[in-house]
Amino acid sequence: MTGTAPSVMAGGGIENASPKGNRVNLRFIDWIWHVEGSLALAPGQTGDDAFDRLDPLFRQPGTSRERSGGALVFRKKNQAAQDKMSVFDGGVLRIENGMGGLVLRYRLASRALLFCFLAPLLFLGLAQVTIAINAHQKPSAEERSQKPAAKAADVQQNPIDKALGAPAPEKPGKDGEDKHDKKPSPTPAYVFAGIFAALYVAGRILEDRLIKALFKKRLLG
Amino acid sequence: MLTRIFAYPGGKMDGIRVGNRVIGTQAPVIVGWENIPKVEGGPVKQAFFTWFQPTMLFALLAFWYYAPNSIAKASTAVAIGIGFKVLLLGLEWVNPRYASWRLTWKELTTDLFYVGLTYTLLRIVDGYIGSDTVVKAVQHQFHWDKLAWFTGLPLLVQAFLISFIFDFGQYWMHRGMHNWYPLWLPHSVHHYITQLNVNKGAVGNPVELFLIGLGIGGFFDFLPRAALMAGTFGLAIGTYQHINVRFNSPKWWRFLFNTTEHHSLHHSQDFEATRSNYSGSYIFIDRMFGTCIDGEAELLGMEGGRRMPIREQMTYPFTEGWKTLRERFARTAAVPAE
């Protein structure tokens, strides 16, 4: 879209984009939470007919829509998980003249994509917090030396378990550590940072394809 | 015998009397096992979805019972837990209970966010004020030893007792959450989920997740292997509370254990139906205390199925509690002094 066409903000709000100002700079990064694309309408299909076919998608709880001329603007709030467009919070669909006839162009905003993109930062932050807490609580050499020695008493295995062939239990403290004193590890936070990075890439590609397939099915089906 | 299915006429429903209350007046519910849909398909598929749950439980128990000490470790349990949940996500894809509960990218991402919080933020908090930490402090203060006689019991008995004691506590905590407003506030947000999927158990306000994780297991000493087996009871039974898979669970299984059917009823949009099936793994605890209803629901959630965003889930118990307090004090102030 160009000029003063309606644009979609991260929160699903719509504003008229000015060619100047902050919005221009935002364009360099707003692909993170925006999905855009275009679909050629069937020969002979009018813009009104196309919007009529897409209309059921916007007749969902928490969805409001406005149609004016060749554009449809929608917003969603607290959309149901069962809404086929639940990942999007707002967007603009326009019918434009293309090279080979009318074309549907859409630009949709998703807070879920934005938050998923940012989630790794949160988990990396939690990893750092965990490391900082562990460092703060590190016992001094004196405290470590005062720690009572682990009990070396044998743990009795129940005769039933022995008869059934279960391995005999190890002596407590064999690993030289008190398992109850284990400190939280930053590893899960790193793992979840990785998971959300992968989820973002998968979601950005998947939702792009799914919405295109959904619009195509509605328009041509 | 409870054998009625409720159609959804869109208006007020008659409901059905279950014990001394009437359920299903606000949203459709199914009551009675014979009315719950069965797995559709050939004999292999039917057999698989009939015997999958018991087979996995017994296989996992046998694994932990006989695994050498070098393998019977927490890291193995974590790997098995992740693998098992990935397998269950695959089953959700193959044989969903309801199409309306189908997992989307957004739902998966949201669920995993809460799982992530459980493994990170909550673990840090638990390190300070978790029940194990508190129990340890109490034992230290009063110079109590752990109840060591526990370790002499057969492994399976130890494992069952660990998991039963925890589930018994969880039953009362959960029941308390549904009956006492200050506890309901943090738990209420979990009831805004509108579908059941494998990781939905983690969805909720962190305060609630902390409360529901409290237990008195720290007072007992037990073999590490027994703890791993107790975890298996949770994994291979409790996980099925939140899952979108149609199973033909054997009769004995659904008599003893909590199932998706039971828990979907607990998450129903019908208020009275939610006041049932509180246990995590052992539904016989609900049977003991008269809160069990055998049935199922598809329409889940609160406020007609409004999906509560993550930000609101984090703040709702506090904002709602504050609102209630203000209203209460405003009413008190408005009453003229006699």
HADDOCK unambig.tbl for C-alpha pairs under 7 A between the chains (distance, minus, plus):
assign (segid A and resid 78 and name CA) (segid B and resid 306 and name CA) 6.46 0.50 0.50
assign (segid A and resid 78 and name CA) (segid B and resid 307 and name CA) 5.43 0.50 0.50
assign (segid A and resid 78 and name CA) (segid B and resid 308 and name CA) 6.35 0.50 0.50
assign (segid A and resid 78 and name CA) (segid B and resid 309 and name CA) 6.74 0.50 0.50
assign (segid A and resid 79 and name CA) (segid B and resid 307 and name CA) 6.33 0.50 0.50
assign (segid A and resid 80 and name CA) (segid B and resid 306 and name CA) 6.39 0.50 0.50
assign (segid A and resid 80 and name CA) (segid B and resid 307 and name CA) 5.41 0.50 0.50
assign (segid A and resid 81 and name CA) (segid B and resid 307 and name CA) 6.79 0.50 0.50
assign (segid A and resid 82 and name CA) (segid B and resid 100 and name CA) 5.98 0.50 0.50
assign (segid A and resid 87 and name CA) (segid B and resid 106 and name CA) 6.02 0.50 0.50
assign (segid A and resid 112 and name CA) (segid B and resid 106 and name CA) 6.73 0.50 0.50
assign (segid A and resid 126 and name CA) (segid B and resid 120 and name CA) 6.96 0.50 0.50
assign (segid A and resid 156 and name CA) (segid B and resid 152 and name CA) 6.15 0.50 0.50
assign (segid A and resid 157 and name CA) (segid B and resid 152 and name CA) 6.36 0.50 0.50
assign (segid A and resid 158 and name CA) (segid B and resid 152 and name CA) 5.55 0.50 0.50
assign (segid A and resid 158 and name CA) (segid B and resid 153 and name CA) 5.97 0.50 0.50
assign (segid A and resid 158 and name CA) (segid B and resid 154 and name CA) 5.35 0.50 0.50
assign (segid A and resid 160 and name CA) (segid B and resid 154 and name CA) 6.38 0.50 0.50
assign (segid A and resid 161 and name CA) (segid B and resid 154 and name CA) 6.09 0.50 0.50
assign (segid A and resid 161 and name CA) (segid B and resid 155 and name CA) 6.81 0.50 0.50
assign (segid A and resid 166 and name CA) (segid B and resid 65 and name CA) 5.90 0.50 0.50
assign (segid A and resid 166 and name CA) (segid B and resid 66 and name CA) 5.10 0.50 0.50
assign (segid A and resid 167 and name CA) (segid B and resid 66 and name CA) 6.40 0.50 0.50
assign (segid A and resid 167 and name CA) (segid B and resid 68 and name CA) 6.17 0.50 0.50
assign (segid A and resid 167 and name CA) (segid B and resid 69 and name CA) 6.97 0.50 0.50
assign (segid A and resid 184 and name CA) (segid B and resid 123 and name CA) 6.69 0.50 0.50
assign (segid A and resid 184 and name CA) (segid B and resid 124 and name CA) 6.36 0.50 0.50
assign (segid A and resid 188 and name CA) (segid B and resid 119 and name CA) 6.37 0.50 0.50
assign (segid A and resid 188 and name CA) (segid B and resid 120 and name CA) 6.51 0.50 0.50
assign (segid A and resid 189 and name CA) (segid B and resid 120 and name CA) 5.92 0.50 0.50
assign (segid A and resid 192 and name CA) (segid B and resid 116 and name CA) 6.07 0.50 0.50
assign (segid A and resid 203 and name CA) (segid B and resid 105 and name CA) 6.38 0.50 0.50
